[in-house]
Amino acid sequence: MTVETPDLTDEDAIRTLIEYWVEAALAKDLDAVMGCYTPDVVAFDAISALRFSGAQAYRAHWEACLSFAPEGETIMEVHDLSTHASGDVAFSHYLSRCGCTDETGEMKAGWMRATVCCRKVDGKWLIAHEHYSAPFDPQSGKALYDLEP
């Protein structure tokens, strides 16, 4: 399933797509999450692997990620979203706070940077590339998830 946005500007349609993607992730609706991506998506997620190529590989990763937290305890926020579109390609970048509440009720969330590149396919915007990253301390090699905007 994809987001229908016939009366919106391209930038607003992409913002709507990202909002829908967040809602789907929070609802742990794997089919809705994956409906936001092109079949040939390439993702550089901050968890697990350097690269995920194709919707099938990324779906398996998403399935694992959505199992990390009990129902309703996923944290996914988008801040400072900026979107630019031209023709049938677009890019967006934002800061993201994501994570979950663990089995003891402790919040395990951090800030990351995100970039998504979209393509218009049959009149609908879909995410063709996604990149999440966290800044790190080069001396310790540890990610700096506790930084705040």
Buried (B, 14 or more C-beta within 10 A) or exposed (E): EBBEBEEBEBBEBBBBBBEBBBEBBBBBBBEBBBBBBBEEBBBBBBEEEEEBEBBEBBBEBBEEBBEEBEEEBBBBBBEEBEBEBEEEBBBBBBBBBBBBBEEEEEEBBBBBBBBBBBBBEEEBBBBBBBBBEBEEEEEEEEBEBEEEE
